[in-house]
Amino acid sequence: MVPFWGFLSAVILSSCVSSWPISDKPIDPPTLGSQLHQLGLKFGWRNFSCSTCKIIFTTLDISLNVDSSQEMVASLVEKACMKLRLAESNVCHQTIQLFKHDVITAWVLSVLRPSEICGLILGKDCGVWDIGSDWNISLPSKPKPPVIPPVPPPPGSPVSRVLFLTDLHWDSEYLPGSPVNCEEPLCCRKPPFQNGLIKDKKKVGAGFWGEYSKCDLPLHTIESLLRHVSSQGPFDRVYWTGDIPAHNVWQQTRADQLNALKTITDLFRKYLGTVPVYPAVGNHESTPVNSFPPPSVHGNESSDWLYHEMSQQWQDWLPPSALETLRTGGFYTVQIGPKLRLVSLNMNFCALENFWLLINYTDPAGQLKWLVDILQEAENQGDKVHIIGHIPPGLCLKSWSWNYYRIVNR
């Protein structure tokens, strides 16, 4: 599911959707640019004049500041989702209800103006869609020191053992024996959390420990995993790169996310004891999923509810200086050994799926500028650095990824 881009597309689709041919199966949403190009050919909106396009989206910009108009837009998007069979009707409804406030708020506060939207739809002669445009992070003026090739340690040198865990995706509603095939994005669940079952006589029910299907993990599997790895130690430290909650992103509440955070963190403490754990923030930690506003967003829309709980749950593992930046932007650095430090980045600030980047996609939260300062300090002190994060830099927005590689190569 791509809720924000679904919102943008459905604003355009709402006038066309009644004539859209219905397929027998739900479709996977393509990328926004490809989707709009195909729709432009089908419905001929590239014949719109630039001025007409800008009038339409200027009116939309103004109307989105009115609650009744927001409900109207949400209703149109929900109808488009159902008509295009992007998901089951209940998933469409719950997704739109969950995402509508944050997405519309991000749109209203965003740098996305009518000329940019019309540039995306009609071409660069009408405006420039520049969310992927280039920007630069300033690098230190100090020259890069000569690269010293690494020398393998001699036999018998001290060994450091690191446990790496990621994407546990605990489903609190997992039910062994439940159907593994369903029309919803997540299966193997208790009713009424799972509907639209697909009958398949060849398939048995979900396994006790989990299932190779559209299913997440039961708690007892995660507990068994941690119990086992605790017996394989000792470990010097644990790198844990996020995605704790399940994939039922159309149903989640903040209470659900915080419960998952606390439950799994408690299991880490129970089985790993005093081994330090260094987490990174995954895109599924928030609700709506991928929703990570920059620190300039305050109040109920901010991520304070999540970062503050993380700082409470992880305070035994992280020093006060790390907890401070964790509370601000979900990233931190820690000295984890002699001449070795760790940096945990919040990679949600580089992800196209984070619709809050419409407000500021140029180094949100100043994280990359902060990284430059941390790496320069490490260089000055002769420290090596481990960098962890949930999303690989190569999957980030082009300019963010380009700046990141400039920084680490420096």
RODO-2510 file (C-alpha; in nm, 4 decimals, decimal comma):
residues 410
     n   res          X          Y          Z
     1     m     0,0000     0,0000     0,0000
     2     v     0,1204     0,3526    -0,0789
     3     p    -0,1269     0,5735     0,1106
     4     f     0,0139     0,9203     0,0373
     5     w     0,0687     0,8631    -0,3312
     6     g    -0,2744     0,7040    -0,3358
     7     f    -0,4127     1,0308    -0,1982
     8     l    -0,2406     1,2350    -0,4673
     9     s    -0,3439     1,0020    -0,7471
    10     a    -0,7011     0,9732    -0,6238
    11     v    -0,7517     1,3486    -0,6240
    12     i    -0,7027     1,3270    -0,9995
    13     l    -0,8715     0,9897    -1,0371
    14     s    -1,1921     1,0888    -0,8589
    15     s    -1,3364     1,2475    -1,1729
    16     c    -1,2326     0,9516    -1,3887
    17     v    -1,2790     0,6482    -1,1694
    18     s    -1,6346     0,5694    -1,2722
    19     s    -1,5098     0,4673    -1,6168
    20     w    -1,2071     0,2698    -1,4950
    21     p    -1,2226    -0,0969    -1,6013
    22     i    -1,2354    -0,3342    -1,3062
    23     s    -0,9891    -0,6236    -1,3109
    24     d    -1,0590    -0,9623    -1,1586
    25     k    -0,7754    -0,9254    -0,9091
    26     p    -0,6429    -0,6395    -0,6937
    27     i    -0,3585    -0,4557    -0,8629
    28     d    -0,0218    -0,3597    -0,7199
    29     p     0,0160     0,0215    -0,7347
    30     p     0,3019     0,1167    -0,9715
    31     t     0,5305     0,4105    -0,9154
    32     l     0,3612     0,7473    -0,9142
    33     g     0,5279     0,8814    -1,2265
    34     s     0,4454     0,5738    -1,4344
    35     q     0,0900     0,5674    -1,3016
    36     l     0,0256     0,9309    -1,3871
    37     h     0,1787     0,8896    -1,7331
    38     q    -0,0537     0,5978    -1,8146
    39     l    -0,3552     0,7787    -1,6732
    40     g    -0,2624     1,0872    -1,8715
    41     l    -0,2704     0,8854    -2,1923
    42     k    -0,6001     0,7200    -2,0972
    43     f    -0,7951     1,0220    -1,9818
    44     g    -0,6248     1,2918    -2,1862
    45     w    -0,5523     1,5299    -1,9007
    46     r    -0,2271     1,6261    -2,0694
    47     n    -0,4585     1,8282    -2,2930
    48     f    -0,5473     2,0429    -1,9882
    49     s    -0,3994     2,3889    -2,0072
    50     c    -0,1348     2,4745    -1,7511
    51     s    -0,3491     2,7561    -1,6120
    52     t    -0,6509     2,5249    -1,5692
    53     c    -0,4378     2,2717    -1,3828
    54     k    -0,3024     2,5379    -1,1475
    55     i    -0,6533     2,6728    -1,0796
    56     i    -0,7731     2,3220    -0,9867
    57     f    -0,4885     2,2553    -0,7447
    58     t    -0,4907     2,6070    -0,6001
    59     t    -0,8576     2,5527    -0,5161
    60     l    -0,7702     2,2161    -0,3642
    61     d    -0,4909     2,3755    -0,1588
    62     i    -0,7342     2,6278    -0,0139
    63     s    -1,0153     2,3803     0,0436
    64     l    -0,7933     2,1358     0,2352
    65     n    -0,7783     2,3872     0,5176
    66     v    -1,1502     2,3260     0,5747
    67     d    -1,2451     2,0126     0,7717
    68     s    -1,5468     1,9345     0,5542
    69     s    -1,3294     1,9454     0,2418
    70     q    -1,0792     1,7104     0,4048
    71     e    -1,3578     1,4593     0,4655
    72     m    -1,4701     1,4962     0,1040
    73     v    -1,1184     1,4270    -0,0259
    74     a    -1,0847     1,1263     0,2065
    75     s    -1,4174     0,9930     0,0805
    76     l    -1,3081     1,0300    -0,2833
    77     v    -0,9799     0,8520    -0,2130
    78     e    -1,1624     0,5672    -0,0403
    79     k    -1,3954     0,5254    -0,3375
    80     a    -1,1000     0,5262    -0,5778
    81     c    -0,9195     0,2655    -0,3661
    82     m    -1,2226     0,0363    -0,3815
    83     k    -1,3000     0,1005    -0,7474
    84     l    -0,9420     0,0310    -0,8529
    85     r    -0,9287    -0,2743    -0,6263
    86     l    -0,6099    -0,1531    -0,4609
    87     a    -0,7189    -0,3450    -0,1489
    88     e    -1,0220    -0,5024     0,0149
    89     s    -1,2973    -0,2527     0,1002
    90     n    -1,2387    -0,2741     0,4764
    91     v    -0,8646    -0,2202     0,4259
    92     c    -0,9337     0,0805     0,2004
    93     h    -1,1675     0,2302     0,4589
    94     q    -0,9450     0,1769     0,7614
    95     t    -0,6311     0,2911     0,5793
    96     i    -0,7869     0,6164     0,4625
    97     q    -0,9326     0,6883     0,8063
    98     l    -0,5948     0,6248     0,9690
    99     f    -0,3843     0,8230     0,7212
   100     k    -0,6118     1,1100     0,6220
   101     h    -0,5266     1,3588     0,8961
   102     d    -0,1489     1,3216     0,8773
   103     v    -0,1354     1,3111     0,4975
   104     i    -0,3565     1,6170     0,4531
   105     t    -0,1682     1,8040     0,7269
   106     a     0,1617     1,7248     0,5531
   107     w     0,0145     1,8400     0,2209
   108     v    -0,1100     2,1685     0,3690
   109     l     0,2256     2,2385     0,5376
   110     s     0,4295     2,1138     0,2439
   111     v     0,6460     2,2824    -0,0138
   112     l     0,4306     2,1067    -0,2743
   113     r     0,2580     2,3860    -0,4625
   114     p     0,0176     2,3799    -0,7598
   115     s     0,2954     2,4601    -1,0079
   116     e     0,4944     2,1567    -0,8897
   117     i     0,1972     1,9201    -0,9073
   118     c     0,1096     2,0473    -1,2537
   119     g     0,4723     2,0097    -1,3557
   120     l     0,4512     1,6446    -1,2553
   121     i     0,1255     1,5938    -1,4476
   122     l     0,1768     1,8147    -1,7539
   123     g     0,5523     1,8370    -1,7851
   124     k     0,8335     2,0759    -1,6988
   125     d     0,6945     2,3564    -1,9173
   126     c     0,4179     2,3996    -1,6580
   127     g     0,6312     2,3628    -1,3454
   128     v     0,9095     2,1690    -1,1816
   129     w     0,8516     1,8661    -0,9600
   130     d     1,1666     1,8981    -0,7497
   131     i     1,1236     1,6702    -0,4484
   132     g     1,4156     1,4746    -0,5905
   133     s     1,6246     1,7789    -0,6841
   134     d     1,9885     1,8035    -0,5861
   135     w     2,1080     1,9575    -0,2618
   136     n     2,4460     1,9511    -0,0913
   137     i     2,5738     1,8995     0,2613
   138     s     2,8874     2,0997     0,3333
   139     l     3,1889     1,8830     0,4065
   140     p     3,4792     1,9786     0,6336
   141     s     3,7464     2,1959     0,4753
   142     k     4,0086     1,9795     0,6435
   143     p     4,1655     1,7512     0,3782
   144     k     4,0848     1,3831     0,3846
   145     p     4,3688     1,1937     0,5510
   146     p     4,5506     0,9240     0,3517
   147     v     4,3643     0,5952     0,3414
   148     i     4,5517     0,3274     0,5351
   149     p     4,4800    -0,0245     0,4057
   150     p     4,3514    -0,2495     0,6847
   151     v     4,5914    -0,5070     0,8225
   152     p     4,4453    -0,8428     0,9310
   153     p     4,4933    -0,8982     1,3046
   154     p     4,7469    -1,1624     1,4041
   155     p     4,6271    -1,5028     1,5258
   156     g     4,5088    -1,4980     1,8831
   157     s     4,3934    -1,1353     1,8727
   158     p     4,0847    -1,0462     2,0783
   159     v     3,7550    -1,1251     1,9059
   160     s     3,4361    -0,9203     1,9360
   161     r     3,1049    -1,1004     1,8890
   162     v     2,8080    -0,8922     1,7711
   163     l     2,4495    -1,0191     1,7485
   164     f     2,2456    -0,8587     1,4692
   165     l     1,8644    -0,8694     1,4748
   166     t     1,6087    -0,6931     1,2567
   167     d     1,2473    -0,7000     1,1334
   168     l     1,0956    -0,9159     1,4080
   169     h     0,7424    -0,7969     1,3156
   170     w     0,5478    -0,9361     1,6108
   171     d     0,1796    -1,0019     1,5361
   172     s    -0,0159    -1,0068     1,8623
   173     e    -0,3122    -1,1615     1,6759
   174     y    -0,1229    -1,4516     1,5174
   175     l    -0,3261    -1,7725     1,5472
   176     p    -0,1757    -2,1181     1,4819
   177     g    -0,4082    -2,3183     1,2574
   178     s    -0,5677    -2,0105     1,1009
   179     p    -0,5859    -1,9798     0,7190
   180     v    -0,2585    -1,8773     0,5582
   181     n    -0,4289    -1,7391     0,2463
   182     c    -0,6501    -1,4334     0,2628
   183     e    -0,7317    -1,1287     0,0540
   184     e    -0,5957    -0,8885     0,3144
   185     p    -0,2307    -0,7820     0,3278
   186     l    -0,1682    -0,9882     0,6446
   187     c    -0,2944    -1,3414     0,7195
   188     c    -0,2588    -1,6133     0,9892
   189     r    -0,4644    -1,4025     1,2297
   190     k    -0,7507    -1,4380     1,4728
   191     p    -1,0992    -1,3330     1,3612
   192     p    -1,2215    -1,0608     1,3337
   193     f    -0,8727    -0,9294     1,2492
   194     q    -0,8635    -1,1414     0,9328
   195     n    -1,1386    -1,1407     0,6732
   196     g    -1,1748    -1,2243     0,3039
   197     l    -1,0422    -1,5794     0,3340
   198     i    -0,9327    -1,7650     0,0213
   199     k    -1,0230    -2,1324     0,0331
   200     d    -0,7381    -2,3612    -0,0668
   201     k    -0,7676    -2,7298     0,0176
   202     k    -0,3966    -2,7807    -0,0484
   203     k    -0,3010    -2,5450     0,2326
   204     v    -0,3060    -2,6442     0,5980
   205     g    -0,3421    -2,3916     0,8769
   206     a    -0,0716    -2,1582     1,0010
   207     g     0,2134    -2,3303     1,1807
   208     f     0,2788    -2,2979     1,5524
   209     w     0,6093    -2,1152     1,5035
   210     g     0,5145    -1,9136     1,1957
   211     e     0,4358    -1,9516     0,8280
   212     y     0,6063    -1,8841     0,4940
   213     s     0,3185    -1,6729     0,3677
   214     k     0,1718    -1,3265     0,4201
   215     c     0,2175    -1,3732     0,7952
   216     d     0,4211    -1,2210     1,0757
   217     l     0,5607    -1,3891     1,3875
   218     p     0,3866    -1,4980     1,7083
   219     l     0,5421    -1,3831     2,0351
   220     h     0,6479    -1,7331     2,1392
   221     t     0,8660    -1,7620     1,8269
   222     i     1,0474    -1,4372     1,9044
   223     e     1,0892    -1,5467     2,2658
   224     s     1,2281    -1,8835     2,1527
   225     l     1,4724    -1,7037     1,9220
   226     l     1,6019    -1,4825     2,2020
   227     r     1,6211    -1,7746     2,4441
   228     h     1,8308    -1,9656     2,1923
   229     v     2,0713    -1,6848     2,1022
   230     s     2,1234    -1,6096     2,4716
   231     s     2,2729    -1,9584     2,5026
   232     q     2,5089    -1,8941     2,2100
   233     g     2,6939    -1,6081     2,3780
   234     p     2,8685    -1,4325     2,5153
   235     f     2,8027    -1,1309     2,2917
   236     d     2,9736    -0,7965     2,3330
   237     r     2,6745    -0,6063     2,1987
   238     v     2,3583    -0,6309     1,9901
   239     y     2,2658    -0,4275     1,6803
   240     w     1,8866    -0,4186     1,6453
   241     t     1,7669    -0,2330     1,3365
   242     g     1,3973    -0,2002     1,3943
   243     d     1,0563    -0,2925     1,2560
   244     i     0,9007    -0,4336     1,5719
   245     p     0,5238    -0,4211     1,4942
   246     a     0,3292    -0,6331     1,2476
   247     h     0,2245    -0,5399     0,8926
   248     n    -0,1407    -0,4667     0,9772
   249     v    -0,0702    -0,1029     0,9005
   250     w    -0,4351    -0,0182     0,8279
   251     q    -0,5442    -0,1073     1,1827
   252     q    -0,2686     0,0184     1,4115
   253     t    -0,2956     0,2714     1,6924
   254     r    -0,0240     0,4491     1,8859
   255     a    -0,1062     0,2294     2,1848
   256     d    -0,0453    -0,0790     1,9669
   257     q     0,2961     0,0481     1,8575
   258     l     0,4066     0,1393     2,2091
   259     n     0,2887    -0,1964     2,3409
   260     a     0,4969    -0,3748     2,0759
   261     l     0,7983    -0,1590     2,1602
   262     k     0,7726    -0,2333     2,5333
   263     t     0,6910    -0,6039     2,4939
   264     i     0,9853    -0,6853     2,2665
   265     t     1,2261    -0,4593     2,4575
   266     d     1,1325    -0,6441     2,7781
   267     l     1,2136    -0,9757     2,6074
   268     f     1,5544    -0,8437     2,5037
   269     r     1,6273    -0,7524     2,8656
   270     k     1,4968    -1,0862     2,9925
   271     y     1,7142    -1,3028     2,7693
   272     l     2,0151    -1,0842     2,6895
   273     g     2,0633    -0,9483     3,0397
   274     t     2,3359    -0,6870     3,0656
   275     v     2,4505    -0,7143     2,7022
   276     p     2,4202    -0,3600     2,5582
   277     v     2,1652    -0,3305     2,2788
   278     y     2,1882    -0,0544     2,0181
   279     p     1,8577    -0,0085     1,8307
   280     a     1,7707     0,1791     1,5131
   281     v     1,4264     0,3131     1,4250
   282     g     1,2377     0,1161     1,1579
   283     n     0,9662     0,2515     0,9304
   284     h     0,7007     0,0331     1,0970
   285     e     0,7562     0,1763     1,4448
   286     s     0,5219     0,4687     1,3805
   287     t     0,1564     0,4872     1,2915
   288     p     0,0616     0,5693     1,0266
   289     v     0,3435     0,3570     0,8880
   290     n     0,6323     0,5612     0,7382
   291     s     0,5049     0,8702     0,9211
   292     f     0,8086     1,0536     1,0587
   293     p     0,7662     1,4332     1,0650
   294     p     1,0759     1,6526     1,0923
   295     p     1,1342     1,8054     1,4392
   296     s     0,9868     2,1339     1,3146
   297     v     0,6414     1,9716     1,3382
   298     h     0,5060     2,0046     1,6913
   299     g     0,1962     1,8970     1,8812
   300     n    -0,0044     1,5835     1,8193
   301     e     0,1342     1,5368     1,4669
   302     s     0,4942     1,5136     1,5894
   303     s     0,6849     1,1934     1,6653
   304     d     0,7387     1,2926     2,0288
   305     w     0,5035     1,0172     2,1481
   306     l     0,7306     0,7549     1,9876
   307     y     1,0781     0,8958     2,0502
   308     h     1,0061     0,9739     2,4150
   309     e     0,8845     0,6196     2,4807
   310     m     1,1913     0,4816     2,3038
   311     s     1,4129     0,6911     2,5286
   312     q     1,2316     0,5483     2,8322
   313     q     1,2528     0,1882     2,7147
   314     w     1,6153     0,2087     2,6013
   315     q     1,7641     0,4263     2,8752
   316     d     1,9501     0,1293     3,0285
   317     w     2,1389     0,0823     2,7001
   318     l     2,2130     0,4409     2,5950
   319     p     2,3914     0,7321     2,7674
   320     p     2,2121     1,0659     2,8290
   321     s     2,3776     1,2306     2,5264
   322     a     2,2385     0,9597     2,2959
   323     l     1,8933     0,9772     2,4550
   324     e     1,8849     1,3516     2,3879
   325     t     1,9201     1,3202     2,0090
   326     l     1,6981     1,0098     2,0118
   327     r     1,4182     1,2185     2,1632
   328     t     1,4749     1,4918     1,9041
   329     g     1,5063     1,2943     1,5821
   330     g     1,5412     0,9213     1,6441
   331     f     1,9195     0,9064     1,5874
   332     y     2,2219     0,8949     1,8182
   333     t     2,5884     0,8085     1,8638
   334     v     2,7606     0,6053     2,1363
   335     q     3,1225     0,5279     2,2216
   336     i     3,1034     0,1473     2,2322
   337     g     3,4671     0,0619     2,2877
   338     p     3,8240     0,1903     2,2766
   339     k     3,8633     0,3768     1,9484
   340     l     3,5208     0,2557     1,8299
   341     r     3,1903     0,4374     1,8196
   342     l     2,8478     0,3570     1,6797
   343     v     2,6093     0,5823     1,4880
   344     s     2,2420     0,4861     1,4611
   345     l     2,0646     0,6798     1,1851
   346     n     1,6923     0,7386     1,1444
   347     m     1,6672     0,6333     0,7814
   348     n     1,3007     0,7321     0,7633
   349     f     1,4259     1,0832     0,6883
   350     c     1,5568     0,9565     0,3544
   351     a     1,2593     0,7436     0,2459
   352     l     1,0229     0,8466    -0,0339
   353     e     0,7436     0,6659     0,1546
   354     n     0,7677     0,9214     0,4369
   355     f     0,5081     1,1727     0,3161
   356     w     0,6245     1,4284     0,5753
   357     l     0,9301     1,4889     0,3571
   358     l     0,7019     1,7082     0,1468
   359     i     0,7582     1,9683     0,4193
   360     n     1,1360     1,9429     0,4048
   361     y     1,3304     1,6807     0,2140
   362     t     1,6634     1,8678     0,2390
   363     d     1,8388     1,6911     0,5273
   364     p     1,5342     1,6644     0,7577
   365     a     1,6251     1,7072     1,1258
   366     g     1,9771     1,8109     1,0217
   367     q     2,0782     1,4477     1,0580
   368     l     2,3415     1,4426     0,7832
   369     k     2,4996     1,7663     0,9059
   370     w     2,5119     1,6055     1,2509
   371     l     2,6706     1,2942     1,0950
   372     v     2,9432     1,5074     0,9347
   373     d     3,0281     1,6558     1,2749
   374     i     3,0309     1,3136     1,4441
   375     l     3,2554     1,1589     1,1785
   376     q     3,4928     1,4556     1,1877
   377     e     3,5185     1,4206     1,5646
   378     a     3,5844     1,0473     1,5254
   379     e     3,8523     1,1174     1,2645
   380     n     4,0208     1,3698     1,4936
   381     q     4,0309     1,1126     1,7733
   382     g     4,1364     0,8215     1,5541
   383     d     3,8102     0,6324     1,6122
   384     k     3,6530     0,3817     1,3783
   385     v     3,2753     0,4059     1,3303
   386     h     2,9989     0,1517     1,2777
   387     i     2,6856     0,3028     1,1169
   388     i     2,3534     0,1200     1,1471
   389     g     2,0071     0,1992     1,0156
   390     h     1,6924     0,0274     0,8969
   391     i     1,6774     0,1295     0,5289
   392     p     1,9812     0,0739     0,3013
   393     p     2,1137     0,4110     0,1759
   394     g     2,0819     0,2908    -0,1830
   395     l     1,7032     0,2801    -0,1422
   396     c     1,6807     0,6413    -0,0241
   397     l     1,5860     0,9535    -0,2154
   398     k     1,8572     1,0119    -0,4727
   399     s     1,9948     1,3342    -0,3256
   400     w     1,9973     1,1994     0,0298
   401     s     2,1796     0,8857    -0,0836
   402     w     2,4276     1,0874    -0,2885
   403     n     2,5077     1,3145     0,0081
   404     y     2,5418     1,0175     0,2418
   405     y     2,8011     0,8533     0,0187
   406     r     2,9872     1,1845    -0,0184
   407     i     3,0054     1,2025     0,3605
   408     v     3,1270     0,8482     0,4268
   409     n     3,3729     0,8585     0,1357
   410     r     3,5214     1,1793     0,2713
***
